[in-house]
């Protein structure tokens, strides 16, 4: 009997150890997300200082953000598929390495071209990391309640990274210089890589024998990159009705149509089109696209508005946006799991979207100088 009791206690201790390791692994993965979000928000706060130091024009300054977005948006699907083929942990670690190395290059940049090029490479690393991390979390926590809690932690870290980025961007830019907003990624990236190798279980992936659909990857990556470029360059400079805008937009749509045709006939498609028969999948992805695009616009244009119109310094810009991330973080970690488990994700979604729409509408009223942007964006 004593032997059986000992075996039972040993098994219980093993389960507790495995459970603890799983949650620690979650926090390590979230550290990688923290670095990505930290970089996005910290750059927005420092944009005016970058413009003054490197001599960007008002239009070319947008490329500090756009170069990242083009690479990030264009490579997400390909990075996710590579995670399926060769293992999500492998892609996650590779993305960390690329992002951290590019952050070093950004911090050392002394010219516009070097900074924009390094930001593009950062976008590649960010896409590789972001494309697989949520899939890793869902796989680690298959039970609905645990999964909701884990995703709540993920959302909290993402929003907390925004808050830290806003404050750190203001403090570093004002007390030292803007170069240090990129150097802060180095210790986070290195520590995350080391602990990920130790704590996150390696997944083998399904292997290239299942097919990588290289033509599909080329088509969708080209279509997305060209589409984003069309929006941020010719459309912004020449207008939506300009010949160059229409021509590039048409080419982007043709490439997208070719990708859809390829996926409908490919033996191992990059994105099986049947998944879009699910209204939940289609709707969730559309909502994510528009909400993320809206948040990027608020942070980018808001930072310039606060600096150029209201004459905020870097720290004040960070503090002005702080309510947004604090509210998101508090709701994510304390209430999201309870609300979703009680009312369902769909019921919680629509009030959230309504509040976002109301906040965006209020932001449009910011014409004359006002110090109330934080209230509107929150």
Steps between C-alpha positions, in 0.01 A plus 500: 500500500784736589659426164174582321463822699855600411437430133183706516676793664782477248250504214320797652827689538590421139163636382543816707850549362376453143214742560734761645743457211218546252398833650861616521536411132193717432665796671815446292297502178323813617839664553556466125162663440594771749809584295299532178230722656758699693679582178183608319389747766845624598575600140184708472595710802849563358391589145534878541853462640596260219368750246703786643821298538510324162326770297191307391232695320142468626415254223821294517473468879209261450746248354648442845166333575398392150818304426425287804134456409568396140733218608286403798170487312645342189674209672253396772332226297827358372654505848198319643521230235872455558418453868268213405766342279819524706367570848357808669777522759763504226328789321445681830870482589606599149265798515646606833851490355405704190303756702772544763778536240292753305432694822875535548531631144216749562668627814831551318338667195637841405309547175145476373573209266665283765217559748223425248683189375554371854134564579405285199713216637341554842164445333620166366603389849179633650291306247686177572452538875140619495377247243566200725477616860121486536489153343762387750291634788179335379684168460648526850159573658232292322234524775253790445535660845878472508516620142291807579723578797819451296371723220405757766860497623615536139271801448609654829868472409431650158321800649750530785773509238321797349497681833866422568592602148325833527668590828839352410494675164435833664760453773777364274442751221489794737780399741746333255405482129272308265766237416442337838137417423637220278778389730246399768394212274842336528482364860134401457568314176806318632334397826185383322704288256701335779199410713288396201759237408490369857130512582296481179465149363626451148242406240627320194251640251342301220807524275550629147369174357153646558588783262588863557295641209780732391300657213218584740742647751661719231161619373350592837819660632534708183131595505503610863828690479396679183157575644644652817757694295221637277309628802793658682689646200314596178154519658627724779710722274305511171146415609279195454400599147853549369617280214791350694275416794241333282760306301682363804169427675383307196820294489460423871143382445607285202768335713243440775258345250779279368575391856135405559496303174819324602364409844183357347701250295820440700552156655630653823374860504659767713151601618223242443214712370246278676586662833327817382170315488498555874344837574685514830841459337428748222342757730769475766777556244326799342444657841863444591619665178293814547555535873879466473509742207299749705730472800811554286340811352404640840850453641684634194285804425427562868868522590561756225189698598604517864854606412437739212166654599489474879879525544528200730849370576582128462408408857169686484413315178557169677286606796221620269461154346549314827126474589438292186742226591424505872128447441564225244743325734271517803200365312703223336652355815209547743176483307539356149503134605195543726299692240582261215424190707170644621364681194704359210752669275241625250293677765809677636625595154230742386508739800878515464478587130235763575729669753792496254279662234385765747862576598604536135206733437603715797857516368365661182389795713861583586533803281610787715758449777356294781664295772233232507641243256568253781134502600385443143744219421434323831 
